[in-house]
Amino acid sequence: MEKATGFLLIFGVIYLVLGLAFAIYFLAKGINAIDEGAHQSPVSFKLIIAPGVIVFWVILLRKIMKQNS
């Protein structure tokens, strides 16, 4: 049981770290590939959506990859 808990904790931390790294890229450049209305969005808007980007980074990455291909 302790191994499973440790594994889930490590997996969660890695997932969130990757999400944070993706969020930095996404909020700087990637958001423009998905939503044209966000080209001139203020920093306050980006700060509001940042937690959601960190959590849903896999879905947003797929969406960006689909847009680019």
All heavy atoms as TSV, in Angstrom:
chain	resi	resn	atom	element	x	y	z
A	1	MET	N	N	0.820	-1.191	0.000
A	1	MET	CA	C	0.000	0.000	0.000
A	1	MET	C	C	0.866	1.258	0.000
A	1	MET	O	O	0.530	2.220	-0.657
A	1	MET	CB	C	-0.926	-0.040	1.210
A	1	MET	CG	C	-1.916	1.063	1.208
A	1	MET	SD	S	-3.075	0.869	-0.136
A	1	MET	CE	C	-4.508	1.506	0.568
A	2	GLU	N	N	1.969	1.226	0.734
A	2	GLU	CA	C	2.845	2.394	0.787
A	2	GLU	C	C	3.505	2.648	-0.559
A	2	GLU	O	O	3.737	3.792	-0.934
A	2	GLU	CB	C	3.893	2.207	1.867
A	2	GLU	CG	C	3.330	2.255	3.271
A	2	GLU	CD	C	4.387	2.000	4.320
A	2	GLU	OE1	O	5.571	2.084	3.997
A	2	GLU	OE2	O	4.002	1.710	5.452
A	3	LYS	N	N	3.819	1.562	-1.289
A	3	LYS	CA	C	4.430	1.731	-2.599
A	3	LYS	C	C	3.465	2.379	-3.581
A	3	LYS	O	O	3.861	3.227	-4.380
A	3	LYS	CB	C	4.911	0.383	-3.142
A	3	LYS	CG	C	6.108	-0.165	-2.429
A	3	LYS	CD	C	6.559	-1.465	-3.054
A	3	LYS	CE	C	7.738	-2.022	-2.283
A	3	LYS	NZ	N	8.226	-3.266	-2.884
A	4	ALA	N	N	2.215	1.975	-3.509
A	4	ALA	CA	C	1.213	2.552	-4.409
A	4	ALA	C	C	1.009	4.034	-4.112
A	4	ALA	O	O	0.903	4.854	-5.031
A	4	ALA	CB	C	-0.106	1.802	-4.280
A	5	THR	N	N	0.976	4.378	-2.850
A	5	THR	CA	C	0.821	5.780	-2.464
A	5	THR	C	C	2.013	6.598	-2.925
A	5	THR	O	O	1.856	7.706	-3.448
A	5	THR	CB	C	0.654	5.899	-0.937
A	5	THR	OG1	O	-0.422	5.080	-0.526
A	5	THR	CG2	C	0.391	7.333	-0.541
A	6	GLY	N	N	3.217	6.060	-2.735
A	6	GLY	CA	C	4.417	6.746	-3.178
A	6	GLY	C	C	4.442	6.923	-4.685
A	6	GLY	O	O	4.814	7.989	-5.196
A	7	PHE	N	N	4.022	5.885	-5.404
A	7	PHE	CA	C	3.974	5.972	-6.857
A	7	PHE	C	C	2.992	7.046	-7.308
A	7	PHE	O	O	3.296	7.850	-8.196
A	7	PHE	CB	C	3.575	4.615	-7.460
A	7	PHE	CG	C	3.352	4.666	-8.939
A	7	PHE	CD1	C	4.431	4.722	-9.807
A	7	PHE	CD2	C	2.065	4.666	-9.464
A	7	PHE	CE1	C	4.222	4.789	-11.174
A	7	PHE	CE2	C	1.861	4.724	-10.820
A	7	PHE	CZ	C	2.942	4.784	-11.686
A	8	LEU	N	N	1.814	7.072	-6.705
A	8	LEU	CA	C	0.816	8.073	-7.077
A	8	LEU	C	C	1.292	9.486	-6.758
A	8	LEU	O	O	1.042	10.423	-7.526
A	8	LEU	CB	C	-0.511	7.793	-6.383
A	8	LEU	CG	C	-1.293	6.596	-6.919
A	8	LEU	CD1	C	-2.523	6.338	-6.061
A	8	LEU	CD2	C	-1.687	6.814	-8.355
A	9	LEU	N	N	1.977	9.641	-5.650
A	9	LEU	CA	C	2.502	10.953	-5.285
A	9	LEU	C	C	3.564	11.416	-6.279
A	9	LEU	O	O	3.537	12.552	-6.747
A	9	LEU	CB	C	3.078	10.916	-3.871
A	9	LEU	CG	C	3.604	12.239	-3.338
A	9	LEU	CD1	C	2.483	13.257	-3.245
A	9	LEU	CD2	C	4.245	12.043	-1.984
A	10	ILE	N	N	4.469	10.523	-6.631
A	10	ILE	CA	C	5.518	10.867	-7.602
A	10	ILE	C	C	4.900	11.166	-8.960
A	10	ILE	O	O	5.268	12.135	-9.632
A	10	ILE	CB	C	6.562	9.734	-7.690
A	10	ILE	CG1	C	7.366	9.687	-6.403
A	10	ILE	CG2	C	7.477	9.924	-8.891
A	10	ILE	CD1	C	8.284	8.493	-6.278
A	11	PHE	N	N	3.936	10.338	-9.375
A	11	PHE	CA	C	3.256	10.572	-10.646
A	11	PHE	C	C	2.566	11.927	-10.648
A	11	PHE	O	O	2.630	12.673	-11.632
A	11	PHE	CB	C	2.236	9.463	-10.915
A	11	PHE	CG	C	1.457	9.662	-12.176
A	11	PHE	CD1	C	2.017	9.370	-13.405
A	11	PHE	CD2	C	0.161	10.166	-12.133
A	11	PHE	CE1	C	1.305	9.562	-14.577
A	11	PHE	CE2	C	-0.562	10.362	-13.291
A	11	PHE	CZ	C	0.012	10.057	-14.518
A	12	GLY	N	N	1.891	12.273	-9.568
A	12	GLY	CA	C	1.203	13.557	-9.472
A	12	GLY	C	C	2.153	14.739	-9.542
A	12	GLY	O	O	1.872	15.732	-10.217
A	13	VAL	N	N	3.279	14.629	-8.871
A	13	VAL	CA	C	4.263	15.717	-8.894
A	13	VAL	C	C	4.840	15.878	-10.292
A	13	VAL	O	O	4.968	16.999	-10.802
A	13	VAL	CB	C	5.371	15.463	-7.840
A	13	VAL	CG1	C	6.528	16.419	-8.039
A	13	VAL	CG2	C	4.798	15.591	-6.444
A	14	ILE	N	N	5.182	14.771	-10.940
A	14	ILE	CA	C	5.732	14.842	-12.301
A	14	ILE	C	C	4.700	15.440	-13.262
A	14	ILE	O	O	5.026	16.285	-14.097
A	14	ILE	CB	C	6.202	13.451	-12.772
A	14	ILE	CG1	C	7.431	13.033	-11.980
A	14	ILE	CG2	C	6.495	13.441	-14.263
A	14	ILE	CD1	C	7.860	11.603	-12.205
A	15	TYR	N	N	3.455	15.026	-13.124
A	15	TYR	CA	C	2.373	15.546	-13.968
A	15	TYR	C	C	2.238	17.056	-13.800
A	15	TYR	O	O	2.116	17.794	-14.788
A	15	TYR	CB	C	1.066	14.843	-13.629
A	15	TYR	CG	C	-0.093	15.226	-14.506
A	15	TYR	CD1	C	-0.315	14.580	-15.710
A	15	TYR	CD2	C	-0.975	16.244	-14.130
A	15	TYR	CE1	C	-1.384	14.932	-16.521
A	15	TYR	CE2	C	-2.036	16.595	-14.939
A	15	TYR	CZ	C	-2.236	15.938	-16.128
A	15	TYR	OH	O	-3.285	16.289	-16.927
A	16	LEU	N	N	2.263	17.534	-12.575
A	16	LEU	CA	C	2.121	18.968	-12.322
A	16	LEU	C	C	3.342	19.760	-12.780
A	16	LEU	O	O	3.204	20.884	-13.275
A	16	LEU	CB	C	1.827	19.218	-10.847
A	16	LEU	CG	C	0.445	18.763	-10.392
A	16	LEU	CD1	C	0.289	18.991	-8.895
A	16	LEU	CD2	C	-0.659	19.472	-11.160
A	17	VAL	N	N	4.527	19.201	-12.638
A	17	VAL	CA	C	5.738	19.891	-13.112
A	17	VAL	C	C	5.709	20.012	-14.634
A	17	VAL	O	O	6.023	21.066	-15.191
A	17	VAL	CB	C	7.013	19.167	-12.625
A	17	VAL	CG1	C	8.240	19.675	-13.339
A	17	VAL	CG2	C	7.154	19.334	-11.121
A	18	LEU	N	N	5.326	18.927	-15.309
A	18	LEU	CA	C	5.194	18.992	-16.764
A	18	LEU	C	C	4.095	19.976	-17.161
A	18	LEU	O	O	4.234	20.712	-18.147
A	18	LEU	CB	C	4.899	17.606	-17.342
A	18	LEU	CG	C	6.045	16.613	-17.296
A	18	LEU	CD1	C	5.577	15.235	-17.742
A	18	LEU	CD2	C	7.203	17.084	-18.149
A	19	GLY	N	N	3.023	20.007	-16.398
A	19	GLY	CA	C	1.949	20.954	-16.655
A	19	GLY	C	C	2.397	22.392	-16.483
A	19	GLY	O	O	2.023	23.269	-17.269
A	20	LEU	N	N	3.218	22.644	-15.489
A	20	LEU	CA	C	3.732	23.993	-15.278
A	20	LEU	C	C	4.646	24.410	-16.428
A	20	LEU	O	O	4.553	25.535	-16.933
A	20	LEU	CB	C	4.485	24.072	-13.950
A	20	LEU	CG	C	5.075	25.425	-13.587
A	20	LEU	CD1	C	3.985	26.475	-13.449
A	20	LEU	CD2	C	5.866	25.320	-12.303
A	21	ALA	N	N	5.506	23.501	-16.864
A	21	ALA	CA	C	6.393	23.804	-17.996
A	21	ALA	C	C	5.568	24.061	-19.261
A	21	ALA	O	O	5.852	24.996	-20.019
A	21	ALA	CB	C	7.369	22.656	-18.215
A	22	PHE	N	N	4.554	23.245	-19.490
A	22	PHE	CA	C	3.695	23.454	-20.653
A	22	PHE	C	C	2.941	24.767	-20.540
A	22	PHE	O	O	2.766	25.476	-21.532
A	22	PHE	CB	C	2.715	22.289	-20.815
A	22	PHE	CG	C	1.752	22.506	-21.937
A	22	PHE	CD1	C	2.145	22.286	-23.237
A	22	PHE	CD2	C	0.457	22.936	-21.694
A	22	PHE	CE1	C	1.262	22.495	-24.287
A	22	PHE	CE2	C	-0.427	23.145	-22.726
A	22	PHE	CZ	C	-0.034	22.923	-24.031
A	23	ALA	N	N	2.468	25.105	-19.355
A	23	ALA	CA	C	1.706	26.342	-19.163
A	23	ALA	C	C	2.538	27.567	-19.509
A	23	ALA	O	O	2.019	28.521	-20.090
A	23	ALA	CB	C	1.193	26.433	-17.731
A	24	ILE	N	N	3.805	27.539	-19.180
A	24	ILE	CA	C	4.682	28.670	-19.516
A	24	ILE	C	C	4.735	28.855	-21.023
A	24	ILE	O	O	4.586	29.966	-21.543
A	24	ILE	CB	C	6.077	28.458	-18.912
A	24	ILE	CG1	C	5.993	28.539	-17.390
A	24	ILE	CG2	C	7.066	29.482	-19.463
A	24	ILE	CD1	C	7.242	28.092	-16.674
A	25	TYR	N	N	4.935	27.743	-21.752
A	25	TYR	CA	C	4.953	27.823	-23.216
A	25	TYR	C	C	3.582	28.227	-23.757
A	25	TYR	O	O	3.475	29.106	-24.617
A	25	TYR	CB	C	5.367	26.478	-23.827
A	25	TYR	CG	C	4.971	26.361	-25.277
A	25	TYR	CD1	C	5.682	27.031	-26.264
A	25	TYR	CD2	C	3.859	25.616	-25.650
A	25	TYR	CE1	C	5.298	26.955	-27.585
A	25	TYR	CE2	C	3.471	25.535	-26.967
A	25	TYR	CZ	C	4.198	26.200	-27.936
A	25	TYR	OH	O	3.813	26.123	-29.248
A	26	PHE	N	N	2.550	27.570	-23.267
A	26	PHE	CA	C	1.208	27.785	-23.791
A	26	PHE	C	C	0.750	29.226	-23.608
A	26	PHE	O	O	0.201	29.827	-24.526
A	26	PHE	CB	C	0.228	26.835	-23.115
A	26	PHE	CG	C	-1.180	26.976	-23.609
A	26	PHE	CD1	C	-1.552	26.402	-24.808
A	26	PHE	CD2	C	-2.128	27.657	-22.871
A	26	PHE	CE1	C	-2.855	26.529	-25.281
A	26	PHE	CE2	C	-3.425	27.792	-23.332
A	26	PHE	CZ	C	-3.796	27.225	-24.539
A	27	LEU	N	N	0.976	29.771	-22.447
A	27	LEU	CA	C	0.519	31.134	-22.187
A	27	LEU	C	C	1.346	32.166	-22.937
A	27	LEU	O	O	0.872	33.261	-23.222
A	27	LEU	CB	C	0.518	31.410	-20.691
A	27	LEU	CG	C	-0.496	30.565	-19.903
A	27	LEU	CD1	C	-0.332	30.813	-18.413
A	27	LEU	CD2	C	-1.906	30.823	-20.354
A	28	ALA	N	N	2.572	31.811	-23.298
A	28	ALA	CA	C	3.404	32.736	-24.064
A	28	ALA	C	C	3.085	32.672	-25.560
A	28	ALA	O	O	2.978	33.712	-26.217
A	28	ALA	CB	C	4.875	32.430	-23.833
A	29	LYS	N	N	2.940	31.457	-26.110
A	29	LYS	CA	C	2.781	31.324	-27.557
A	29	LYS	C	C	1.639	30.425	-27.994
A	29	LYS	O	O	0.988	30.678	-28.990
A	29	LYS	CB	C	4.077	30.774	-28.155
A	29	LYS	CG	C	5.254	31.679	-27.968
A	29	LYS	CD	C	6.500	31.102	-28.594
A	29	LYS	CE	C	7.667	32.035	-28.355
A	29	LYS	NZ	N	8.896	31.540	-28.930
A	30	GLY	N	N	1.411	29.339	-27.297
A	30	GLY	CA	C	0.472	28.326	-27.747
A	30	GLY	C	C	-0.978	28.743	-27.751
A	30	GLY	O	O	-1.774	28.236	-28.536
A	31	ILE	N	N	-1.341	29.658	-26.886
A	31	ILE	CA	C	-2.741	30.081	-26.797
A	31	ILE	C	C	-3.197	30.717	-28.105
A	31	ILE	O	O	-4.350	30.612	-28.493
A	31	ILE	CB	C	-2.953	31.031	-25.596
A	31	ILE	CG1	C	-4.428	31.164	-25.284
A	31	ILE	CG2	C	-2.305	32.371	-25.837
A	31	ILE	CD1	C	-4.709	31.862	-23.982
A	32	ASN	N	N	-2.287	31.343	-28.815
A	32	ASN	CA	C	-2.639	31.979	-30.083
A	32	ASN	C	C	-2.977	30.958	-31.157
A	32	ASN	O	O	-3.735	31.264	-32.073
A	32	ASN	CB	C	-1.499	32.875	-30.558
A	32	ASN	CG	C	-1.254	34.019	-29.599
A	32	ASN	OD1	O	-2.161	34.480	-28.942
A	32	ASN	ND2	N	-0.015	34.451	-29.504
A	33	ALA	N	N	-2.426	29.744	-31.060
A	33	ALA	CA	C	-2.718	28.709	-32.045
A	33	ALA	C	C	-4.124	28.151	-31.874
A	33	ALA	O	O	-4.727	27.681	-32.837
A	33	ALA	CB	C	-1.691	27.580	-31.930
A	34	ILE	N	N	-4.650	28.196	-30.677
A	34	ILE	CA	C	-5.968	27.624	-30.403
A	34	ILE	C	C	-7.069	28.677	-30.476
A	34	ILE	O	O	-8.129	28.432	-31.025
A	34	ILE	CB	C	-5.977	26.947	-29.014
A	34	ILE	CG1	C	-5.057	25.738	-29.035
A	34	ILE	CG2	C	-7.372	26.534	-28.616
A	34	ILE	CD1	C	-4.933	25.048	-27.703
A	35	ASP	N	N	-6.815	29.844	-29.929
A	35	ASP	CA	C	-7.858	30.862	-29.821
A	35	ASP	C	C	-7.359	32.185	-30.383
A	35	ASP	O	O	-6.496	32.829	-29.795
A	35	ASP	CB	C	-8.254	31.031	-28.354
A	35	ASP	CG	C	-9.436	31.940	-28.152
A	35	ASP	OD1	O	-10.042	32.358	-29.156
A	35	ASP	OD2	O	-9.769	32.226	-26.994
A	36	GLU	N	N	-7.927	32.589	-31.520
A	36	GLU	CA	C	-7.496	33.838	-32.146
A	36	GLU	C	C	-7.893	35.064	-31.328
A	36	GLU	O	O	-7.254	36.100	-31.418
A	36	GLU	CB	C	-8.076	33.939	-33.553
A	36	GLU	CG	C	-7.496	32.914	-34.500
A	36	GLU	CD	C	-8.062	33.058	-35.898
A	36	GLU	OE1	O	-8.627	34.124	-36.213
A	36	GLU	OE2	O	-7.925	32.102	-36.667
A	37	GLY	N	N	-8.916	34.953	-30.525
A	37	GLY	CA	C	-9.351	36.066	-29.698
A	37	GLY	C	C	-8.410	36.370	-28.545
A	37	GLY	O	O	-8.518	37.409	-27.909
A	38	ALA	N	N	-7.468	35.478	-28.289
A	38	ALA	CA	C	-6.551	35.659	-27.162
A	38	ALA	C	C	-5.237	36.327	-27.567
A	38	ALA	O	O	-4.324	36.412	-26.757
A	38	ALA	CB	C	-6.256	34.315	-26.520
A	39	HIS	N	N	-5.149	36.816	-28.794
A	39	HIS	CA	C	-3.892	37.427	-29.256
A	39	HIS	C	C	-3.464	38.599	-28.375
A	39	HIS	O	O	-2.301	38.720	-28.040
A	39	HIS	CB	C	-4.010	37.894	-30.713
A	39	HIS	CG	C	-3.998	36.779	-31.688
A	39	HIS	ND1	N	-2.887	36.013	-31.916
A	39	HIS	CD2	C	-4.964	36.292	-32.492
A	39	HIS	CE1	C	-3.169	35.109	-32.830
A	39	HIS	NE2	N	-4.432	35.244	-33.192
A	40	GLN	N	N	-4.371	39.442	-28.034
A	40	GLN	CA	C	-4.042	40.626	-27.238
A	40	GLN	C	C	-4.581	40.533	-25.812
A	40	GLN	O	O	-4.901	41.534	-25.191
A	40	GLN	CB	C	-4.612	41.881	-27.927
A	40	GLN	CG	C	-4.059	42.121	-29.305
A	40	GLN	CD	C	-2.570	42.391	-29.285
A	40	GLN	OE1	O	-2.045	42.967	-28.339
A	40	GLN	NE2	N	-1.874	41.980	-30.326
A	41	SER	N	N	-4.682	39.316	-25.296
A	41	SER	CA	C	-5.236	39.148	-23.955
A	41	SER	C	C	-4.286	39.695	-22.895
A	41	SER	O	O	-3.068	39.555	-23.004
A	41	SER	CB	C	-5.539	37.677	-23.681
A	41	SER	OG	O	-4.367	36.916	-23.769
A	42	PRO	N	N	-4.831	40.304	-21.861
A	42	PRO	CA	C	-3.986	40.862	-20.804
A	42	PRO	C	C	-3.391	39.768	-19.912
A	42	PRO	O	O	-3.851	38.626	-19.905
A	42	PRO	CB	C	-4.948	41.743	-20.006
A	42	PRO	CG	C	-6.293	41.180	-20.278
A	42	PRO	CD	C	-6.243	40.601	-21.658
A	43	VAL	N	N	-2.388	40.141	-19.169
A	43	VAL	CA	C	-1.716	39.206	-18.268
A	43	VAL	C	C	-2.683	38.683	-17.214
A	43	VAL	O	O	-2.598	37.508	-16.829
A	43	VAL	CB	C	-0.491	39.895	-17.606
A	43	VAL	CG1	C	0.155	38.986	-16.591
A	43	VAL	CG2	C	0.507	40.314	-18.668
A	44	SER	N	N	-3.611	39.501	-16.787
A	44	SER	CA	C	-4.570	39.055	-15.771
A	44	SER	C	C	-5.407	37.879	-16.277
A	44	SER	O	O	-5.695	36.945	-15.523
A	44	SER	CB	C	-5.477	40.206	-15.349
A	44	SER	OG	O	-6.178	40.724	-16.465
A	45	PHE	N	N	-5.782	37.891	-17.545
A	45	PHE	CA	C	-6.521	36.765	-18.119
A	45	PHE	C	C	-5.668	35.504	-18.113
A	45	PHE	O	O	-6.136	34.426	-17.781
A	45	PHE	CB	C	-6.961	37.105	-19.550
A	45	PHE	CG	C	-7.522	35.923	-20.296
A	45	PHE	CD1	C	-8.783	35.444	-19.987
A	45	PHE	CD2	C	-6.789	35.303	-21.287
A	45	PHE	CE1	C	-9.304	34.353	-20.669
A	45	PHE	CE2	C	-7.301	34.213	-21.968
A	45	PHE	CZ	C	-8.563	33.742	-21.667
A	46	LYS	N	N	-4.413	35.645	-18.468
A	46	LYS	CA	C	-3.515	34.491	-18.507
A	46	LYS	C	C	-3.289	33.922	-17.110
A	46	LYS	O	O	-3.178	32.706	-16.944
A	46	LYS	CB	C	-2.205	34.870	-19.173
A	46	LYS	CG	C	-2.387	35.162	-20.654
A	46	LYS	CD	C	-1.100	35.553	-21.323
A	46	LYS	CE	C	-1.355	35.834	-22.800
A	46	LYS	NZ	N	-0.142	36.188	-23.511
A	47	LEU	N	N	-3.242	34.777	-16.111
A	47	LEU	CA	C	-3.094	34.290	-14.741
A	47	LEU	C	C	-4.339	33.552	-14.270
A	47	LEU	O	O	-4.244	32.585	-13.511
A	47	LEU	CB	C	-2.793	35.460	-13.790
A	47	LEU	CG	C	-1.403	36.065	-13.905
A	47	LEU	CD1	C	-1.294	37.298	-13.005
A	47	LEU	CD2	C	-0.345	35.048	-13.541
A	48	ILE	N	N	-5.499	33.983	-14.743
A	48	ILE	CA	C	-6.740	33.312	-14.354
A	48	ILE	C	C	-6.818	31.914	-14.949
A	48	ILE	O	O	-7.257	30.967	-14.292
A	48	ILE	CB	C	-7.958	34.157	-14.772
A	48	ILE	CG1	C	-8.044	35.416	-13.910
A	48	ILE	CG2	C	-9.247	33.356	-14.676
A	48	ILE	CD1	C	-9.074	36.412	-14.377
A	49	ILE	N	N	-6.387	31.742	-16.198
A	49	ILE	CA	C	-6.512	30.434	-16.836
A	49	ILE	C	C	-5.316	29.523	-16.568
A	49	ILE	O	O	-5.368	28.338	-16.901
A	49	ILE	CB	C	-6.750	30.562	-18.354
A	49	ILE	CG1	C	-5.536	31.155	-19.065
A	49	ILE	CG2	C	-7.996	31.361	-18.643
A	49	ILE	CD1	C	-5.598	31.009	-20.564
A	50	ALA	N	N	-4.256	30.036	-15.963
A	50	ALA	CA	C	-3.046	29.237	-15.725
A	50	ALA	C	C	-3.303	27.945	-14.937
A	50	ALA	O	O	-2.802	26.890	-15.338
A	50	ALA	CB	C	-1.981	30.083	-15.039
A	51	PRO	N	N	-4.068	27.946	-13.848
A	51	PRO	CA	C	-4.302	26.673	-13.143
A	51	PRO	C	C	-4.998	25.626	-14.010
A	51	PRO	O	O	-4.663	24.442	-13.955
A	51	PRO	CB	C	-5.176	27.067	-11.955
A	51	PRO	CG	C	-4.922	28.513	-11.751
A	51	PRO	CD	C	-4.636	29.073	-13.111
A	52	GLY	N	N	-5.930	26.056	-14.820
A	52	GLY	CA	C	-6.608	25.129	-15.716
A	52	GLY	C	C	-5.681	24.569	-16.770
A	52	GLY	O	O	-5.762	23.402	-17.144
A	53	VAL	N	N	-4.774	25.398	-17.260
A	53	VAL	CA	C	-3.794	24.946	-18.249
A	53	VAL	C	C	-2.867	23.912	-17.623
A	53	VAL	O	O	-2.539	22.900	-18.248
A	53	VAL	CB	C	-2.987	26.141	-18.805
A	53	VAL	CG1	C	-1.850	25.671	-19.688
A	53	VAL	CG2	C	-3.897	27.091	-19.567
A	54	ILE	N	N	-2.462	24.137	-16.393
A	54	ILE	CA	C	-1.573	23.186	-15.710
A	54	ILE	C	C	-2.269	21.832	-15.546
A	54	ILE	O	O	-1.658	20.794	-15.764
A	54	ILE	CB	C	-1.118	23.752	-14.347
A	54	ILE	CG1	C	-0.201	24.947	-14.566
A	54	ILE	CG2	C	-0.417	22.683	-13.518
A	54	ILE	CD1	C	0.129	25.722	-13.311
A	55	VAL	N	N	-3.532	21.827	-15.205
A	55	VAL	CA	C	-4.252	20.572	-14.979
A	55	VAL	C	C	-4.580	19.875	-16.297
A	55	VAL	O	O	-4.419	18.663	-16.422
A	55	VAL	CB	C	-5.541	20.826	-14.166
A	55	VAL	CG1	C	-6.383	19.583	-14.102
A	55	VAL	CG2	C	-5.192	21.318	-12.771
A	56	PHE	N	N	-5.007	20.623	-17.295
A	56	PHE	CA	C	-5.457	20.031	-18.559
A	56	PHE	C	C	-4.407	20.143	-19.664
A	56	PHE	O	O	-4.755	20.197	-20.846
A	56	PHE	CB	C	-6.766	20.689	-18.998
A	56	PHE	CG	C	-7.884	20.470	-18.030
A	56	PHE	CD1	C	-8.422	21.525	-17.322
A	56	PHE	CD2	C	-8.399	19.201	-17.819
A	56	PHE	CE1	C	-9.457	21.323	-16.419
A	56	PHE	CE2	C	-9.426	18.991	-16.921
A	56	PHE	CZ	C	-9.960	20.047	-16.216
A	57	TRP	N	N	-3.134	20.115	-19.319
A	57	TRP	CA	C	-2.086	20.334	-20.305
A	57	TRP	C	C	-2.050	19.257	-21.374
A	57	TRP	O	O	-1.721	19.546	-22.535
A	57	TRP	CB	C	-0.724	20.485	-19.628
A	57	TRP	CG	C	-0.173	19.238	-19.004
A	57	TRP	CD1	C	-0.386	18.802	-17.734
A	57	TRP	CD2	C	0.693	18.285	-19.610
A	57	TRP	NE1	N	0.291	17.634	-17.518
A	57	TRP	CE2	C	0.967	17.293	-18.654
A	57	TRP	CE3	C	1.270	18.169	-20.870
A	57	TRP	CZ2	C	1.792	16.206	-18.917
A	57	TRP	CZ3	C	2.091	17.088	-21.128
A	57	TRP	CH2	C	2.342	16.121	-20.157
A	58	VAL	N	N	-2.409	18.041	-21.067
A	58	VAL	CA	C	-2.377	16.962	-22.064
A	58	VAL	C	C	-3.401	17.240	-23.166
A	58	VAL	O	O	-3.101	17.099	-24.354
A	58	VAL	CB	C	-2.646	15.601	-21.392
A	58	VAL	CG1	C	-2.747	14.501	-22.423
A	58	VAL	CG2	C	-1.568	15.290	-20.375
A	59	ILE	N	N	-4.588	17.650	-22.793
A	59	ILE	CA	C	-5.638	17.948	-23.761
A	59	ILE	C	C	-5.244	19.134	-24.631
A	59	ILE	O	O	-5.422	19.110	-25.858
A	59	ILE	CB	C	-6.967	18.215	-23.032
A	59	ILE	CG1	C	-7.406	16.967	-22.282
A	59	ILE	CG2	C	-8.049	18.686	-23.994
A	59	ILE	CD1	C	-8.519	17.200	-21.290
A	60	LEU	N	N	-4.696	20.162	-24.017
A	60	LEU	CA	C	-4.289	21.350	-24.778
A	60	LEU	C	C	-3.109	21.051	-25.698
A	60	LEU	O	O	-3.044	21.580	-26.810
A	60	LEU	CB	C	-3.956	22.490	-23.812
A	60	LEU	CG	C	-5.152	23.011	-23.018
A	60	LEU	CD1	C	-4.685	23.944	-21.902
A	60	LEU	CD2	C	-6.127	23.708	-23.935
A	61	LEU	N	N	-2.199	20.202	-25.257
A	61	LEU	CA	C	-1.082	19.811	-26.116
A	61	LEU	C	C	-1.585	19.081	-27.354
A	61	LEU	O	O	-1.134	19.337	-28.469
A	61	LEU	CB	C	-0.091	18.940	-25.340
A	61	LEU	CG	C	1.111	18.427	-26.120
A	61	LEU	CD1	C	1.956	19.587	-26.626
A	61	LEU	CD2	C	1.938	17.492	-25.257
A	62	ARG	N	N	-2.524	18.176	-27.175
A	62	ARG	CA	C	-3.112	17.467	-28.324
A	62	ARG	C	C	-3.795	18.434	-29.279
A	62	ARG	O	O	-3.707	18.295	-30.495
A	62	ARG	CB	C	-4.124	16.427	-27.849
A	62	ARG	CG	C	-3.505	15.223	-27.243
A	62	ARG	CD	C	-4.559	14.230	-26.855
A	62	ARG	NE	N	-3.970	13.131	-26.106
A	62	ARG	CZ	C	-4.658	12.275	-25.391
A	62	ARG	NH1	N	-5.972	12.390	-25.316
A	62	ARG	NH2	N	-4.062	11.307	-24.751
A	63	LYS	N	N	-4.472	19.418	-28.717
A	63	LYS	CA	C	-5.165	20.400	-29.541
A	63	LYS	C	C	-4.171	21.236	-30.360
A	63	LYS	O	O	-4.408	21.505	-31.540
A	63	LYS	CB	C	-6.012	21.314	-28.649
A	63	LYS	CG	C	-7.233	21.797	-29.294
A	63	LYS	CD	C	-8.195	22.354	-28.277
A	63	LYS	CE	C	-9.491	22.525	-29.002
A	63	LYS	NZ	N	-10.558	23.022	-28.253
A	64	ILE	N	N	-3.074	21.629	-29.745
A	64	ILE	CA	C	-2.050	22.390	-30.463
A	64	ILE	C	C	-1.423	21.529	-31.549
A	64	ILE	O	O	-1.206	21.994	-32.674
A	64	ILE	CB	C	-0.976	22.913	-29.490
A	64	ILE	CG1	C	-1.534	24.035	-28.639
A	64	ILE	CG2	C	0.247	23.412	-30.248
A	64	ILE	CD1	C	-0.584	24.531	-27.587
A	65	MET	N	N	-1.134	20.282	-31.237
A	65	MET	CA	C	-0.533	19.399	-32.227
A	65	MET	C	C	-1.494	19.167	-33.399
A	65	MET	O	O	-1.060	19.088	-34.555
A	65	MET	CB	C	-0.133	18.076	-31.577
A	65	MET	CG	C	1.032	18.227	-30.620
A	65	MET	SD	S	1.420	16.736	-29.709
A	65	MET	CE	C	1.927	15.667	-31.016
A	66	LYS	N	N	-2.776	19.082	-33.130
A	66	LYS	CA	C	-3.767	18.900	-34.173
A	66	LYS	C	C	-3.857	20.149	-35.058
A	66	LYS	O	O	-4.015	20.046	-36.276
A	66	LYS	CB	C	-5.120	18.598	-33.534
A	66	LYS	CG	C	-6.132	18.026	-34.450
A	66	LYS	CD	C	-7.383	17.667	-33.653
A	66	LYS	CE	C	-8.263	16.749	-34.421
A	66	LYS	NZ	N	-9.480	16.423	-33.669
A	67	GLN	N	N	-3.743	21.325	-34.465
A	67	GLN	CA	C	-3.800	22.582	-35.210
A	67	GLN	C	C	-2.591	22.720	-36.131
A	67	GLN	O	O	-2.708	23.263	-37.221
A	67	GLN	CB	C	-3.840	23.773	-34.250
A	67	GLN	CG	C	-5.113	23.914	-33.482
A	67	GLN	CD	C	-6.228	24.490	-34.302
A	67	GLN	OE1	O	-6.012	25.180	-35.287
A	67	GLN	NE2	N	-7.446	24.201	-33.911
A	68	ASN	N	N	-1.426	22.257	-35.677
A	68	ASN	CA	C	-0.196	22.425	-36.447
A	68	ASN	C	C	-0.045	21.398	-37.561
A	68	ASN	O	O	0.782	21.570	-38.447
A	68	ASN	CB	C	1.023	22.382	-35.526
A	68	ASN	CG	C	1.085	23.603	-34.640
A	68	ASN	OD1	O	0.537	24.646	-34.968
A	68	ASN	ND2	N	1.752	23.479	-33.510
A	69	SER	N	N	-0.800	20.328	-37.515
A	69	SER	CA	C	-0.635	19.314	-38.565
A	69	SER	C	C	-1.689	19.415	-39.633
A	69	SER	O	O	-2.452	20.264	-39.744
A	69	SER	CB	C	-0.674	17.920	-37.976
A	69	SER	OG	O	-1.893	17.680	-37.301
